Amino acid sequence: MARTSVVIATRNRADSLMRTLVRLSELAVPVIVVDNASTDDTVARVRAEFPKVSVLEAPRNLGAVARNYGVRAALTPFVAFADDDSWWAHDAFERAEPIFDAHPDLAVVVARTLVGPAERPDPITALLRNSPLGDGVAGPAVLGFLACSAIVRREAFVAAGGFSPVLFFRGEETLLSWDLAAAGWALCFVEDVVAHHYPHPHADRAPGADVVERRNGLLAAWMRRPVGRALAASLRDPRAFRAALPRLRQALRQRRALPEHLEKQIRKVSGPPRRDA
């Protein structure tokens, strides 16, 4: 019986999603697609071409929060995320599941991500492999990940509240990482677990994408980090702060200070402050 499900949040990417589902069908694991109110034929095509895939229809675009509904619907102890342009290596779950079993305090296995037909390592790979946090329970300890290459312990994810609606999309993994670590869970990079990501050639050129990611970084700081550090980060990046303002009240309502030891780890991972505002 499968012990890992795959959850995909998607919106208006039917062709790409079909290719991903073909790849995932080779793994013989439960797949849950959460459709973010697509206006194309995504839902109809998934149901017609992949009748074994569970489809949840969101009433509106929920962004990353759509994944939360997929995790709650999963019946397996572990859940792997995929984007509609990514999939998992054939042995990824066979490698990850025993690691979870051996380390009951492990919440996230962060996989090595290979990008595009050339299978080049994603730039984040070197950062994860050489994490300044040192060795964790099952590999380098980390405080961040790419959702499309993460396998989570369902129990830990649900208890932490999943991805935050305040952030909506882009960089949402960081806040969840902090919350899991604050609750005593471990997150580790595992080199031998592999995910494949074939992004659209222009995927990273969406207008304003960088500002949205920086906005979410500021919102996460206001939600969890010391006020002085959140304020300093906001002053360094006024453009991102202006973008954050409409969501700031909501963020502050959910403010919860992190333990001091975790704040020290975040400073170690973050490095020197940005000065590119």
Secondary structure, 3 states (H helix, E strand, C coil): CCCEEEEEEECCCHHHHHHHHHHHHCCCCCEEEEECCCCCCHHHHHHHHCCCCEEEECCCCCHHHHHHHHHHHCCCCEEEEECCCEEECCCHHHHHHHHHHHCCCEEEEEEEEEECCCCEECCHHHHHHCCCCCECCCCEECCCCCHHHEEEEHHHHHHHCCCCCCCCCCCHHHHHHHHHHHCCCEEEEEEEEEEEECCCCCHHHCCCHHHHHHHHHHHHHHHHCCHHHHHHHHHHCHHHHHHHHHHHHHHHHCCCCCCHHHHHHHHHHHCCCCCCC
